[in-house]
Amino acid sequence: MKNENSSESDHQVRRIQLSGRGSYIVSIPKYWVQQMGMKKGGRLEFIEQQGDGLLLTPFAQTPSEDEQPRCRISIPPDGTPDAVSRQIISLYLVGYSAIEVNSKSENFSASIRDCIRDVARHKLVGTELVNESSKSATLQVLLSFPQLLVPDALRRMSSIMNAMQQDAVQALATSDRELAHQVLKIDDEMDRFSLYIIRQLKWGAQHPPLLAQIGLTSPIECLGYRIIIKSVERSADHAARVAQNSLLIKHKLNSTILKGVNTLSDNAWKMLEMALQALFTRDYQLAESVLEDREKISERESKLVERLLRQKIPAGELSALRLISESLRRIGEYATDIAEVVLNLTVQGSIEKTSKPSEGLGP
């Protein structure tokens, strides 16, 4: 058993003492203060945690513009546009606000230059190409953290996702090829918001005292939101696949098949909408109801496939329709993944606190 003067660097037990009439104080090990680079007069922040805990950290402020992290990378002569794109995105995700891209030897090729412009304009929220020459380019992230909170960005993603799914099914029903192509273009917007939120979550995980500035309350939420963002992004990918496969359907579908597709689509979206609503309202029971619909969405897909197999549909189009039905089912399944995360985030609130049994009472 460890005593109060234990030399363990990661564990200390200290007594709370009363100071004056209204305050309690507790001493902090000297070497902890030194390791954190603090000194007399420094400020500490106490943050209440879920589960009756307190988090003690050095007080942190949002970095000023001059303190924003910056980096410089060099592109080798054999560097490919895809490799450059991935590196820039990775640097954006880990929190750099200024990324300078340089060529190690010769001027940028046309493909590399186009790649840098495309990343700045179409993939990264709040990023501008502020400086460009034949051998150098600088990307600046102009969007500060408080301007778009994580929950708000997720709501925007869900709104885009809803539009994508509805338009994809509409394109199938009306054989509207232009609408299907528009859905595929919107998928890029989903990716932009996804990358932005991941950047926010990484920043929040590194700065727990500042989590409120991105709309969250605890580091645990960072992990939960990261899983949820991935599920919404994957759902959007399946909505795009519905649109893509609708382009392969050359013959008009009968009303029975269209009704089955619409029903499956409506149920899948309803599950996703309920799961996100449960997240935003911290509703444990609503999340539980989404999980109870897990089997129903599979049953509806099976019924739609049975109808398809009874129809005289060309093999290629039948395959496309089956992929469409599978994508719609997967959207419902991703909703259950989100619901499971919500259960983990809200289960503490579903527990009824019990008091200790009274002692010394007779039967």
TORNU-179025 format. One line per 8 residues: number of its first residue (from 0); for each residue y, x, z of C-alpha. Coordinates in Angstrom, 3 decimals, padded with zeros to 6 digits. Layout:
// residues N
NUM> Y X Z | ... $
END
This chain:
// residues 363
0> 000.000 000.000 000.000 | 003.428 001.354 -000.970 | 006.094 001.704 001.685 | 009.840 001.281 001.373 | 010.434 005.002 000.813 | 007.847 005.358 -001.948 | 008.620 008.128 -004.438 | 007.230 006.118 -007.338 $
8> 009.904 006.178 -010.085 | 008.925 002.778 -011.506 | 008.540 000.815 -008.288 | 010.712 000.511 -005.213 | 010.877 -001.993 -002.358 | 014.233 -002.328 -000.617 | 015.424 -004.675 002.131 | 018.285 -007.101 001.596 $
16> 021.081 -006.577 004.113 | 023.945 -008.789 005.144 | 027.448 -007.458 004.517 | 030.210 -009.310 006.306 | 029.952 -013.066 006.258 | 029.397 -014.002 002.630 | 027.546 -011.254 000.749 | 024.160 -009.611 000.706 $
24> 023.680 -006.036 -000.467 | 020.710 -003.942 -001.550 | 020.657 -000.171 -002.114 | 019.600 001.387 -005.426 | 017.659 004.669 -005.674 | 019.982 007.545 -006.576 | 017.777 008.894 -009.365 | 017.697 005.481 -011.056 $
32> 021.482 005.472 -011.218 | 021.458 009.007 -012.608 | 018.785 008.218 -015.215 | 020.853 005.302 -016.497 | 023.917 007.530 -016.846 | 025.862 005.510 -014.275 | 028.158 006.599 -011.482 | 030.212 005.257 -008.598 $
40> 032.274 002.269 -009.725 | 029.909 001.382 -012.572 | 029.094 -002.267 -013.084 | 025.677 -003.910 -012.883 | 024.671 -007.332 -014.143 | 022.191 -009.694 -012.476 | 020.520 -012.210 -014.774 | 018.366 -015.058 -013.495 $
48> 014.951 -015.071 -015.189 | 012.366 -017.778 -015.683 | 009.780 -017.758 -012.924 | 012.175 -017.086 -010.017 | 012.994 -013.504 -011.009 | 016.176 -011.455 -011.308 | 016.894 -008.867 -014.009 | 019.181 -006.012 -012.963 $
56> 020.737 -003.997 -015.814 | 023.847 -001.900 -016.445 | 026.628 -004.198 -017.610 | 026.839 -004.078 -021.400 | 029.603 -005.240 -023.700 | 029.435 -006.034 -027.392 | 030.160 -002.798 -029.296 | 033.553 -002.602 -030.973 $
64> 033.825 -002.161 -034.722 | 034.187 001.613 -034.316 | 031.017 001.722 -032.198 | 028.805 -000.166 -034.668 | 025.739 001.920 -035.649 | 025.964 003.627 -039.031 | 023.448 005.607 -041.053 | 023.108 007.634 -044.251 $
72> 020.027 007.868 -046.494 | 019.272 009.975 -049.554 | 017.309 008.715 -052.535 | 014.933 011.283 -054.090 | 014.797 011.682 -057.892 | 011.504 009.788 -058.041 | 012.698 006.943 -055.790 | 011.855 003.449 -057.074 $
80> 014.036 000.327 -056.780 | 011.411 -001.422 -054.626 | 011.260 001.529 -052.210 | 015.063 001.651 -051.973 | 015.212 -002.100 -051.361 | 012.619 -001.924 -048.591 | 014.413 000.960 -046.863 | 017.790 -000.785 -046.922 $
88> 016.271 -004.014 -045.585 | 014.486 -002.115 -042.809 | 017.745 -000.438 -041.754 | 019.494 -003.816 -041.788 | 016.777 -005.303 -039.583 | 016.966 -002.582 -036.942 | 020.699 -003.215 -036.572 | 022.727 -000.774 -038.658 $
96> 026.117 -002.174 -039.635 | 026.981 000.436 -042.267 | 024.380 001.919 -044.621 | 025.422 004.721 -046.951 | 023.026 005.368 -049.838 | 023.286 008.708 -051.657 | 021.451 010.341 -054.537 | 019.899 013.721 -053.718 $
104> 020.576 015.182 -057.151 | 021.498 013.217 -060.262 | 023.445 010.000 -060.603 | 021.903 006.657 -059.701 | 019.802 005.142 -062.462 | 020.791 001.697 -063.715 | 017.751 000.151 -061.970 | 018.618 001.745 -058.605 $
112> 022.244 000.632 -058.904 | 021.186 -002.936 -059.744 | 018.738 -002.864 -056.849 | 021.446 -001.912 -054.327 | 023.759 -004.645 -055.609 | 020.981 -007.240 -055.530 | 020.044 -006.397 -051.930 | 023.652 -006.650 -050.777 $
120> 024.467 -009.879 -052.579 | 021.229 -011.853 -052.492 | 019.026 -010.650 -049.642 | 021.177 -009.740 -046.623 | 023.446 -012.278 -044.914 | 026.978 -011.042 -044.254 | 026.580 -007.804 -046.220 | 029.016 -006.483 -048.808 $
128> 028.992 -003.474 -051.122 | 032.274 -001.911 -049.978 | 032.088 001.433 -051.762 | 030.326 002.490 -054.953 | 030.301 005.600 -057.145 | 027.887 007.241 -059.565 | 025.985 008.962 -056.723 | 026.823 006.902 -053.629 $
136> 027.063 003.321 -052.354 | 027.957 001.915 -048.937 | 026.799 -001.448 -047.619 | 028.746 -002.969 -044.731 | 027.495 -005.817 -042.520 | 030.626 -007.876 -041.900 | 029.060 -010.765 -039.999 | 029.314 -010.270 -036.240 $
144> 026.688 -011.601 -033.852 | 028.532 -014.538 -032.220 | 029.391 -016.107 -035.591 | 025.924 -017.452 -036.348 | 023.597 -018.092 -033.417 | 019.840 -017.808 -033.841 | 019.136 -021.541 -033.215 | 021.860 -022.487 -035.724 $
152> 020.442 -020.138 -038.349 | 016.986 -021.624 -037.776 | 018.394 -025.138 -038.211 | 019.875 -024.002 -041.519 | 016.489 -022.620 -042.553 | 014.746 -025.900 -041.707 | 017.332 -027.849 -043.719 | 016.740 -025.611 -046.748 $
160> 012.987 -025.928 -046.245 | 013.225 -029.728 -046.236 | 015.240 -029.730 -049.469 | 012.768 -027.356 -051.119 | 009.758 -029.479 -050.233 | 011.347 -032.759 -051.300 | 012.577 -031.294 -054.588 | 009.199 -029.692 -055.301 $
168> 007.368 -032.993 -054.899 | 010.067 -034.776 -056.904 | 009.689 -032.219 -059.702 | 005.947 -032.928 -059.752 | 006.435 -036.691 -059.847 | 009.053 -036.645 -062.604 | 007.859 -033.586 -064.565 | 011.308 -032.083 -063.998 $
176> 010.842 -028.427 -064.891 | 014.476 -027.536 -064.239 | 014.263 -028.916 -060.700 | 011.078 -026.912 -060.108 | 012.829 -023.719 -061.198 | 015.729 -024.508 -058.850 | 013.292 -024.696 -055.931 | 012.016 -021.231 -056.780 $
184> 015.576 -019.887 -056.714 | 016.318 -021.503 -053.343 | 013.410 -019.571 -051.844 | 015.629 -016.449 -051.950 | 018.093 -018.193 -049.609 | 015.295 -018.718 -047.089 | 014.497 -015.018 -047.180 | 018.150 -014.164 -046.473 $
192> 018.272 -016.294 -043.334 | 014.890 -015.028 -042.223 | 016.012 -011.396 -042.421 | 019.276 -012.212 -040.646 | 017.508 -013.908 -037.732 | 015.012 -011.056 -037.394 | 017.959 -008.660 -037.191 | 019.466 -010.795 -034.431 $
200> 016.211 -010.954 -032.502 | 015.728 -007.186 -032.612 | 019.265 -006.723 -031.345 | 018.684 -009.263 -028.566 | 015.454 -007.571 -027.483 | 017.349 -004.268 -027.193 | 020.271 -005.834 -025.291 | 018.831 -008.436 -022.859 $
208> 022.117 -008.947 -020.972 | 023.778 -010.034 -024.237 | 021.147 -012.551 -025.332 | 023.506 -015.466 -024.722 | 025.707 -014.151 -027.529 | 022.969 -014.995 -030.061 | 022.074 -018.326 -028.451 | 019.007 -017.309 -026.433 $
216> 018.337 -017.049 -022.707 | 015.458 -014.596 -022.218 | 013.633 -011.759 -024.021 | 010.532 -013.961 -024.160 | 012.391 -016.247 -026.542 | 012.895 -013.346 -028.962 | 009.129 -013.073 -029.461 | 008.714 -016.841 -029.726 $
224> 011.484 -017.211 -032.288 | 010.100 -014.295 -034.288 | 006.780 -016.145 -034.700 | 008.550 -019.418 -035.476 | 010.775 -017.826 -038.123 | 007.695 -016.441 -039.852 | 006.063 -019.882 -039.833 | 009.136 -021.558 -041.346 $
232> 009.390 -018.807 -043.953 | 005.715 -019.225 -044.878 | 006.218 -023.000 -045.100 | 009.043 -022.406 -047.579 | 006.741 -020.141 -049.578 | 004.261 -023.005 -049.853 | 007.019 -025.401 -050.919 | 007.846 -022.893 -053.670 $
240> 004.168 -022.807 -054.643 | 004.192 -026.593 -054.986 | 007.095 -026.248 -057.421 | 005.408 -023.390 -059.259 | 002.142 -025.288 -059.668 | 003.991 -028.423 -060.758 | 005.054 -026.460 -063.849 | 001.372 -026.325 -064.849 $
248> 000.983 -030.115 -064.891 | 001.430 -031.335 -068.466 | 000.202 -034.922 -068.126 | 001.847 -037.736 -066.204 | 000.107 -038.428 -062.893 | -000.922 -041.958 -061.996 | 000.594 -043.835 -059.072 | -002.460 -043.382 -056.836 $
256> -002.292 -039.602 -057.018 | 001.481 -039.536 -056.585 | 001.234 -041.785 -053.550 | -001.328 -039.452 -052.006 | 000.869 -036.393 -052.659 | 003.941 -038.099 -051.212 | 002.056 -039.238 -048.109 | 000.658 -035.767 -047.496 $
264> 004.089 -034.210 -048.043 | 005.861 -036.676 -045.747 | 003.355 -036.124 -042.955 | 003.535 -032.349 -043.269 | 007.334 -032.369 -043.095 | 007.329 -034.815 -040.187 | 005.082 -032.437 -038.240 | 007.361 -029.489 -038.985 $
272> 010.467 -031.466 -038.086 | 008.928 -032.608 -034.788 | 007.844 -029.061 -033.911 | 011.364 -027.712 -034.442 | 012.879 -030.644 -032.561 | 010.555 -029.849 -029.664 | 011.850 -026.277 -029.747 | 015.527 -027.213 -029.760 $
280> 015.123 -029.845 -027.016 | 012.529 -027.891 -024.985 | 010.231 -030.921 -025.159 | 006.703 -029.950 -024.119 | 005.203 -033.383 -024.802 | 006.692 -033.591 -028.292 | 005.133 -030.238 -029.143 | 001.826 -031.500 -027.776 $
288> 002.005 -034.549 -030.073 | 002.350 -032.247 -033.097 | -000.860 -030.461 -032.150 | -002.642 -033.791 -031.842 | -001.907 -034.398 -035.559 | -003.661 -031.179 -036.617 | -006.859 -032.941 -037.708 | -004.981 -035.790 -039.384 $
296> -003.245 -033.536 -041.888 | -006.607 -032.034 -042.914 | -008.108 -035.484 -043.315 | -005.246 -036.602 -045.542 | -005.664 -033.554 -047.741 | -009.417 -034.240 -048.047 | -008.743 -037.818 -049.134 | -006.253 -036.634 -051.756 $
304> -008.762 -034.103 -053.140 | -011.422 -036.840 -053.342 | -009.035 -038.953 -055.399 | -008.287 -036.028 -057.672 | -011.966 -035.384 -058.310 | -012.476 -039.013 -059.345 | -009.778 -038.718 -062.007 | -010.244 -037.374 -065.506 $
312> -007.873 -034.406 -065.189 | -008.060 -031.185 -067.260 | -009.595 -028.319 -065.279 | -006.398 -026.227 -065.230 | -004.254 -029.102 -063.993 | -006.880 -030.130 -061.438 | -006.812 -026.613 -060.035 | -003.003 -026.720 -059.815 $
320> -003.083 -030.080 -058.027 | -005.627 -028.840 -055.529 | -003.398 -025.848 -054.805 | -000.476 -028.241 -054.323 | -002.456 -030.312 -051.820 | -003.521 -027.142 -050.019 | 000.086 -025.921 -049.770 | 001.228 -029.219 -048.286 $
328> -001.574 -029.050 -045.710 | -000.619 -025.485 -044.840 | 002.948 -026.616 -044.107 | 001.517 -029.026 -041.540 | -000.615 -026.235 -040.080 | 002.400 -023.965 -039.732 | 004.046 -026.805 -037.812 | 001.192 -026.644 -035.299 $
336> 001.694 -022.875 -035.000 | 005.332 -023.542 -034.093 | 004.278 -026.233 -031.629 | 001.949 -023.792 -029.868 | 004.834 -021.353 -029.414 | 006.985 -024.158 -028.019 | 004.254 -024.995 -025.508 | 004.294 -021.396 -024.304 $
344> 008.077 -021.407 -023.997 | 008.282 -024.721 -022.164 | 005.070 -024.909 -020.126 | 006.835 -023.640 -017.000 | 009.005 -026.737 -016.981 | 005.959 -029.003 -017.218 | 004.520 -027.751 -013.924 | 005.213 -029.800 -010.833 $
352> 006.199 -027.496 -008.021 | 004.021 -027.989 -004.958 | 004.903 -027.154 -001.402 | 002.597 -025.300 000.929 | 000.390 -027.572 003.068 | 001.687 -028.159 006.543 | 000.014 -026.092 009.257 | -001.126 -027.233 012.655 $
360> -001.559 -030.888 011.735 | -004.594 -032.729 012.847 | -006.794 -034.875 010.567 $
END
